[in-house]
Structure formats: C-alpha cells, structure tokens
Amino acid sequence: MVDPVPTISGLAIRHNLPLHVDACFGGFMLPWVEKLGYSLPEFDFRLPGVTSMSADIHKYGLGIKASTSGSSVAFQFHLVTSLFRSAGGECGTVPG
C-alpha cells in the first residue's frame, strides 16, 4: 500500500506548502519494484509538490540512518543540521 502522495502533492502545491515524504522501506524498494514492471503511483520527486524525502536505506542500502534528500540544492541546505554517532549508528538531526 502506498499513501496517496499524488493527491497530497496537489494539496501542497495549492496551499504553497512543502511536502515531506517519509518513504521508509518503500523508498528503497519501490523503484526496483517499478523496474520489474509493476504499476505504482508516483511517490517521489517526480511529483512537483514533493520537496523532501527520507528512506530507510540503512536497512538494505548500507546508508546512514535518517537519509533525507531535498528537491533542490537550496532546500537540501536546510535539511540535515548535524550528524552524530549513537549505539544504533550514525544519525542526522532535522530542524523542526
């Protein structure tokens, strides 16, 4: 099940709001599922209202925890403000 991100993207655009998609495990797996030929709703930066995304790529993609990306370099500047090590690995803090 994928959340109705296209609908929410439209609302974000209409109300001039940023939209963060917490894609969790699907953020890592759905692009590969799509490449296998399955039809999926768009959920990522292909939608004009999506301004940032996070995916749990640390589970299978060997990335750091809380991996987040922005839709533009200017927006990415505001996403991760610090990086620290914990017992669970490396984590970034996000403003807000």
Secondary structure by P-SEA (a helix, b strand, c coil): cccaaaaaaaaaaaabbbbbbccccccccaaaaaaaccccccccccccccccccccccccccccccccccccaaaaaacccccccccccbbbbbcc
